[in-house]
């Protein structure tokens, strides 16, 4: 019914409104999950000697495998066995089975002074990048070993990281060392950087300017994502944090929600624990949403009922996205037309 209703309303809503409305409708009536290709699952079960559940887990984690013909998977597995790759390595990096030029890529990896089971993740690199690695083996190995030592990682894990972040291959060892030192000077730890390696992609000048900008903001706790996000995103975040501080005053978020919803601090803590995204969202928008729900006949006890899941994040969020108030107003309008009311 929701899908039919959405299709009827789409010409009148426009694309933006339709998408926002669709967020909520799919919360009520989710799409049926797409099942991976059966032949790919059966092929994985057979060649890796795993059960159906394990095969489905691999297909879910590596979706490219589910759209490939089973003959390619079997042929690539044969190539792996011919090159003495262990079954454990193949299961750890099943993406190797999806490569269309696997034999050619393995030939290039054999030139590295590494066991093929260690360098296996590098098969994900484009052929052009592998050719560059082949031409500069010593330089590549120096970067690989330096990164592995710096972050105390095994070489196979380092190869996996390099395969997904090509800038680590194109940057010189000196550039990476300089940018790391810059982050250390500003209080970032190796663990912080390892969780967000994309911050190593940017130049020293860019990062220095961004660091200065953040440091000039009042009570702004520095996070790695702030160093690499678009400037307008950072400005919006700083503005939202400033607005939230004004709304909270001397109160914590727990105290604020407790007073706003009349639910007690224990229940407010439970709400935040179940929906941690509330800690980072706009309190002014949350205020409007709570007021709207009250206007539609919901009282504070219904918005947060400790005996069941809180009502509050349901209308407000879909997949962690804060829906605009006008979208929810439109939803109530349509439901009212059919004399329906969310429960």
C-alpha positions as CSV (number, residue, x, y, z in Angstrom):
1,X,0.0,0.0,0.0
2,X,2.9,2.4,0.9
3,X,4.5,1.8,-2.5
4,X,1.3,2.4,-4.4
5,X,0.7,5.6,-2.4
6,X,4.3,6.8,-3.0
7,X,3.9,6.3,-6.8
8,X,0.6,8.3,-6.8
9,X,2.2,11.2,-4.9
10,X,5.6,11.3,-6.7
11,X,4.6,13.8,-9.4
12,X,3.3,16.2,-6.8
13,X,6.1,15.7,-4.3
14,X,9.1,16.3,-6.5
15,X,12.3,14.2,-6.3
16,X,13.6,15.6,-3.0
17,X,10.4,15.2,-1.1
18,X,9.8,11.8,-2.7
19,X,13.2,10.5,-1.5
20,X,12.6,11.8,2.0
21,X,9.2,10.3,2.1
22,X,10.6,7.0,0.8
23,X,13.0,6.8,3.7
24,X,10.1,6.6,6.1
25,X,8.0,4.3,4.0
26,X,10.8,1.7,3.7
27,X,11.1,1.7,7.5
28,X,7.5,0.6,7.7
29,X,7.6,-1.7,4.6
30,X,11.2,-2.7,3.9
31,X,12.2,-4.1,0.5
32,X,12.8,-7.8,0.3
33,X,16.5,-8.5,0.5
34,X,18.2,-9.5,-2.7
35,X,19.5,-13.1,-2.6
36,X,23.0,-13.8,-4.0
37,X,23.3,-15.9,-7.1
38,X,22.7,-19.5,-6.2
39,X,25.3,-20.9,-8.6
40,X,28.1,-18.7,-7.1
41,X,27.1,-19.9,-3.6
42,X,27.2,-23.5,-4.7
43,X,30.6,-22.9,-6.5
44,X,32.1,-21.4,-3.3
45,X,30.8,-24.3,-1.2
46,X,32.3,-26.8,-3.5
47,X,35.8,-25.2,-4.0
48,X,36.3,-23.9,-0.5
49,X,34.6,-26.9,1.3
50,X,32.4,-24.6,3.3
51,X,28.7,-24.8,4.2
52,X,25.9,-22.6,2.7
53,X,25.9,-20.1,5.6
54,X,29.6,-19.5,5.3
55,X,29.3,-19.1,1.5
56,X,26.5,-16.6,1.9
57,X,28.6,-14.6,4.4
58,X,31.4,-14.4,1.8
59,X,29.0,-13.3,-0.9
60,X,27.5,-10.7,1.3
61,X,30.9,-9.3,2.2
62,X,32.2,-9.5,-1.4
63,X,29.2,-8.7,-3.6
64,X,31.2,-8.8,-6.8
65,X,31.4,-12.6,-6.3
66,X,27.6,-13.1,-6.5
67,X,27.4,-11.7,-10.1
68,X,30.2,-13.7,-11.6
69,X,29.8,-16.9,-13.5
70,X,30.7,-20.0,-11.5
71,X,33.1,-21.1,-14.2
72,X,35.3,-18.0,-13.5
73,X,35.3,-18.7,-9.8
74,X,36.4,-22.4,-10.4
75,X,39.0,-21.4,-13.0
76,X,40.5,-18.7,-10.6
77,X,40.5,-21.3,-7.8
78,X,42.5,-23.6,-10.0
79,X,45.0,-20.9,-10.8
80,X,45.4,-20.2,-7.0
81,X,46.1,-23.9,-6.3
82,X,48.6,-24.1,-9.2
83,X,50.5,-21.2,-7.5
84,X,50.4,-23.0,-4.1
85,X,48.1,-20.4,-2.5
86,X,46.7,-21.8,0.7
87,X,42.9,-22.3,1.2
88,X,43.2,-20.1,4.3
89,X,44.6,-17.2,2.2
90,X,41.8,-17.6,-0.4
91,X,39.1,-17.6,2.3
92,X,40.7,-14.5,3.9
93,X,40.8,-12.7,0.5
94,X,38.1,-14.3,-1.6
95,X,38.2,-11.2,-3.9
96,X,41.0,-13.1,-5.6
97,X,38.4,-15.4,-7.2
98,X,36.6,-12.4,-8.9
99,X,39.7,-11.2,-10.8
100,X,39.4,-11.6,-14.6
101,X,43.2,-11.4,-15.2
102,X,44.3,-13.3,-12.2
103,X,47.1,-15.3,-13.8
104,X,48.7,-12.1,-15.2
105,X,48.4,-10.3,-11.9
106,X,49.9,-13.2,-10.0
107,X,52.9,-13.3,-12.4
108,X,53.6,-9.7,-11.4
109,X,53.3,-10.4,-7.7
110,X,55.7,-13.2,-8.0
111,X,58.4,-10.7,-8.7
112,X,58.1,-9.2,-5.2
113,X,60.3,-10.6,-2.5
114,X,57.3,-11.8,-0.6
115,X,55.5,-15.1,-0.2
116,X,52.5,-15.1,-2.5
117,X,50.2,-15.8,0.4
118,X,51.3,-12.5,2.0
119,X,51.1,-10.4,-1.2
120,X,47.8,-11.9,-2.3
121,X,45.6,-8.9,-1.4
122,X,47.5,-6.8,-4.0
123,X,45.7,-8.7,-6.8
124,X,42.9,-6.1,-6.3
125,X,45.2,-3.4,-7.7
126,X,44.6,-2.3,-11.2
127,X,46.9,-3.7,-13.9
128,X,48.4,-0.2,-14.5
129,X,49.3,0.2,-10.8
130,X,50.8,-3.3,-10.6
131,X,52.9,-2.5,-13.6
132,X,54.3,0.6,-11.8
133,X,55.0,-1.6,-8.8
134,X,56.8,-4.0,-11.0
135,X,59.0,-1.2,-12.4
136,X,59.8,0.2,-8.8
137,X,60.0,-2.9,-6.7
138,X,62.6,-1.6,-4.2
139,X,60.7,1.7,-3.7
140,X,57.5,-0.2,-3.2
141,X,59.0,-2.7,-0.7
142,X,60.5,0.2,1.3
143,X,57.1,1.9,1.6
144,X,55.5,-1.4,2.5
145,X,58.0,-2.3,5.2
146,X,58.1,1.2,6.6
147,X,54.3,1.3,6.9
148,X,54.2,-2.1,8.5
149,X,56.9,-1.2,11.1
150,X,55.3,2.2,11.9
151,X,51.8,0.8,12.6
152,X,53.1,-2.6,13.9
153,X,51.1,-4.6,11.3
154,X,51.9,-7.9,9.6
155,X,52.9,-7.5,5.9
156,X,49.7,-9.2,4.6
157,X,47.5,-6.7,6.5
158,X,49.7,-3.9,5.1
159,X,49.3,-5.3,1.6
160,X,45.5,-5.3,2.1
161,X,45.6,-1.6,3.2
162,X,47.7,-0.7,0.2
163,X,45.4,-2.5,-2.2
164,X,42.5,-0.3,-1.1
165,X,44.3,3.1,-0.8
166,X,46.3,3.6,-3.9
167,X,47.6,7.0,-2.7
168,X,49.9,5.1,-0.2
169,X,51.7,3.7,-3.3
170,X,51.9,7.0,-5.2
171,X,53.1,9.1,-2.2
172,X,56.8,9.0,-1.4
173,X,58.0,7.6,1.9
174,X,59.2,11.1,2.9
175,X,55.7,12.6,2.3
176,X,54.0,10.0,4.4
177,X,56.6,10.4,7.2
178,X,56.2,14.2,7.2
179,X,52.4,14.1,7.4
180,X,52.6,11.5,10.2
181,X,54.9,13.7,12.2
182,X,52.5,16.6,11.7
183,X,49.6,14.6,13.1
184,X,51.7,13.4,16.1
185,X,52.5,17.0,16.9
186,X,48.8,17.8,17.2
187,X,48.0,15.0,19.5
188,X,46.8,12.3,17.1
189,X,47.9,8.7,17.9
190,X,48.8,5.9,15.6
191,X,45.5,4.3,16.5
192,X,43.6,7.4,15.5
193,X,45.4,7.5,12.1
194,X,45.0,3.8,11.4
195,X,41.3,4.1,11.9
196,X,41.1,6.9,9.3
197,X,44.0,6.4,6.8
198,X,42.4,8.7,4.3
199,X,43.9,11.7,6.2
200,X,47.3,10.6,4.8
201,X,46.1,11.4,1.3
202,X,46.3,15.2,1.7
203,X,49.3,17.6,1.5
204,X,51.0,19.2,4.5
205,X,49.9,22.7,3.5
206,X,46.2,21.6,3.3
207,X,46.3,19.9,6.7
208,X,48.2,22.8,8.3
209,X,45.5,25.2,7.2
210,X,42.7,22.9,8.3
211,X,44.3,22.4,11.7
212,X,44.6,26.2,12.2
213,X,41.0,26.7,11.3
214,X,39.8,24.0,13.7
215,X,42.0,25.3,16.5
216,X,40.5,28.8,16.2
217,X,37.0,27.5,16.9
218,X,35.6,27.6,20.4
219,X,35.4,24.3,22.3
220,X,35.8,22.2,19.1
221,X,37.1,18.7,19.8
222,X,39.3,17.7,16.9
223,X,38.5,14.5,15.1
224,X,40.3,13.0,12.1
225,X,37.3,13.3,9.8
226,X,37.4,17.1,10.3
227,X,40.7,17.1,8.5
228,X,39.5,15.6,5.3
229,X,35.8,16.6,5.0
230,X,34.6,19.4,2.7
231,X,34.9,22.8,4.3
232,X,31.1,23.4,4.2
233,X,30.5,20.1,6.1
234,X,33.0,21.2,8.8
235,X,31.4,24.6,9.1
236,X,27.9,23.1,9.5
237,X,29.2,20.8,12.2
238,X,30.8,23.6,14.1
239,X,27.6,25.7,13.8
240,X,25.4,22.8,15.0
241,X,27.7,22.1,18.0
242,X,27.6,25.8,18.9
243,X,23.7,25.8,18.7
244,X,23.6,22.7,20.8
245,X,25.7,24.2,23.5
246,X,23.4,27.2,23.7
247,X,20.3,24.9,24.0
248,X,21.9,22.6,26.6
249,X,23.2,25.5,28.7
250,X,24.6,23.9,31.9
251,X,22.8,20.6,31.2
252,X,24.2,17.4,29.7
253,X,22.3,15.8,26.8
254,X,21.0,13.2,29.3
255,X,19.6,15.9,31.5
256,X,18.1,17.8,28.6
257,X,16.3,14.7,27.2
258,X,15.1,13.7,30.7
259,X,13.5,17.2,31.2
260,X,12.1,17.4,27.6
261,X,10.5,14.0,27.7
262,X,9.8,13.8,31.4
263,X,11.3,10.3,31.4
264,X,14.0,10.3,34.1
265,X,17.8,10.2,33.5
266,X,18.0,6.4,33.5
267,X,15.6,6.2,30.5
268,X,17.3,9.1,28.8
269,X,20.6,7.2,29.1
270,X,18.9,4.1,27.7
271,X,17.6,6.2,24.7
272,X,21.1,7.5,23.9
273,X,22.6,4.1,24.3
274,X,20.2,2.6,21.8
275,X,20.5,5.5,19.4
276,X,24.0,7.0,19.8
277,X,23.5,9.2,16.8
278,X,21.4,11.5,19.0
279,X,24.7,12.8,20.5
280,X,25.7,14.4,17.2
281,X,22.4,15.7,15.8
282,X,20.9,19.1,15.9
283,X,19.0,19.7,19.1
284,X,16.9,22.6,17.5
285,X,15.6,20.1,14.9
286,X,15.0,17.5,17.6
287,X,13.0,20.1,19.5
288,X,10.8,20.8,16.5
289,X,10.3,17.1,16.0
290,X,9.2,16.5,19.6
291,X,6.9,19.5,19.4
292,X,5.4,18.1,16.2
293,X,4.7,14.7,17.7
294,X,3.1,16.3,20.7
295,X,1.0,18.4,18.3
296,X,-0.2,15.2,16.6
297,X,-1.5,13.9,19.9
298,X,1.5,12.0,21.2
299,X,2.4,12.8,24.8
300,X,5.9,12.5,26.4
301,X,5.1,9.0,27.8
302,X,4.2,7.7,24.3
303,X,7.3,9.3,22.7
304,X,9.4,7.5,25.2
305,X,7.8,4.5,26.8
306,X,10.4,2.5,28.8
307,X,8.4,-0.7,28.3
308,X,9.2,-0.8,24.6
309,X,11.4,0.7,21.9
310,X,11.4,4.6,22.1
311,X,9.0,6.2,19.6
312,X,11.3,9.3,19.2
313,X,14.0,8.0,16.8
314,X,11.5,6.0,14.7
315,X,9.8,9.1,13.0
316,X,13.0,11.2,13.3
317,X,15.5,8.8,11.8
318,X,15.8,6.4,8.9
319,X,19.2,4.7,8.5
320,X,20.7,7.3,10.8
321,X,19.3,10.2,8.8
322,X,17.5,13.0,10.5
323,X,14.3,13.5,8.4
324,X,13.1,17.1,7.8
325,X,10.1,18.2,9.9
326,X,8.1,19.0,6.8
327,X,8.6,15.4,5.5
328,X,7.0,14.0,8.7
329,X,4.2,16.7,8.6
330,X,3.5,15.4,5.0
331,X,3.4,11.9,6.3
332,X,0.9,12.7,9.0
333,X,-1.2,14.6,6.4
334,X,-1.3,11.5,4.1
335,X,-2.0,9.1,6.9
336,X,-4.8,11.4,8.1
337,X,-6.4,11.3,4.7
338,X,-6.8,7.5,5.2
339,X,-7.7,8.0,8.8
340,X,-4.6,6.2,10.0
341,X,-2.3,7.1,12.9
342,X,1.2,5.8,13.6
343,X,1.4,3.7,16.7
